């Protein structure tokens, strides 16, 4: 059928044919494709092009080729024709169709609703005038249906996007954004379900509460970005160790939990399986974690609560979580990097801990604490220094030994407040004492114990320098004592801090040497002047003479080669005295010579009067 020889009946037939091609699909592109294809076939056209208005970045409308049949877009040289047609249609809203010449062929353009422009290119010659008008209602119908499909597609897309967003939100609400592990909210639901199933189907499960030891030190010393990377790698390792059916959750900063489901019909079976999993966790975290230039070592303290238990307490999620948390603190007390199972006796311990922490806060506020000083003597038994020690005699709890409240202070962050208080009081006493010393006195320093938590603070170096400079004493009159735990996190940063302080004539004593982290490989790098051999070696003298003395001799030889002086702690017997005098140690500290005493007693002692001490 050609466009030049259509009568009225043929035009009506053509309209019906074209109308039948409309509405075959709800897909707008498929709908337009079928209509254009039918139009080309029915009219014998060279090509048909559909241009659609698109929003530009500048919120301006432009025509873009949407569909062309045959599959060939108009050449760039025809853009002027398209622009002219667009201008005419947009200028004259009453215009339904426009005739243009395109490469010697007549081109018929129609307004395609508000969506765009439909361009018909004839094979040759002009379009029949009656055909131009006959096509108007058909094209309008096609445009109407096309826009309806577009709207439907848009609504479907928006609905799908909304459903996807809802699913994403629901998933995110259950996931920890950093590690992508299930979060605390999902954990509580999962634990309640697992406890209920264990009771219903008569099996045992367990909850493992994992807390990373000294993780705060990483954040404080290396920054939160490194800490976050460390947490993601820990999460990955924990997930890799999970058995089929187990679930790992992140419920807090450096706190993770395992839910071990159906691990035995008996409590003994559950305990055995829990031990196996806990050991795997400890082993997998023992491997260094490499982050950029840092090689980090992290250890876990793991508390385990089996449910249901023999105590008939582990029947709900809150109790089970509390039990596992309590057991975790027991693991920390046992030395960290280990696991502990909950038992009811731990409730008493946990309650006592909370009581001590509460009263310690009040003690700081009410000035219930005080300092004592334990002298250090040389082999001539002259006093060469003293160690400042904190004491607490609570009006409610009575005398609380330091080994009982210092650990609680560390865990609760009260240690920073205590440390500041100790330095202030020691500084005031040091200034007063220094002014009253004879110029030929052998007494040369007071040492202050530094907490690992205090040491890793970003402003530690500046605060120490400011502290020493605020008192009228030589900088070397104050020495800082730290344990081997300070070396655990970042040895290079530790050395850097120590060297900066050393440059300001502030020296260090390495306390409790031999009981903690093996620092032998780093000892020669540390700017320390004095090493204190832990009293446990001295205590073992009588029961294990040969082995203990061999170890002490090795330490003494090593320190002599490194030009580091040695102080022996815990000297209480004459046998100890004779041995260490023969070795020519720098100093001795212990009850044989002096117990810790008040500042007034030390004053008088240095003045020549030996007093009874605390």
PyMOL commands that set and color helices and strands:
alter all, ss='L'
color gray80, all
select helices_A, chain A and resi 8-20+28-43+76-91+129-173+184-201+215-222+224-241+267-286+317-333+345-366+402-411+415-436+452-455+460-469+475-477+484-488+491-503+520-523+535-539+545-561+574-583+599-606
alter helices_A, ss='H'
color red, helices_A
select strands_A, chain A and resi 47-55+61-69+97-102+105-112+116-121+205-212+247-250+255-260+289-291+294-296+300-307+338-341+369-377+383-394+398-400+445-449+478-483+507-513+530-533+565-569+587-589
alter strands_A, ss='S'
color yellow, strands_A
deselect
rebuild
show_as cartoon
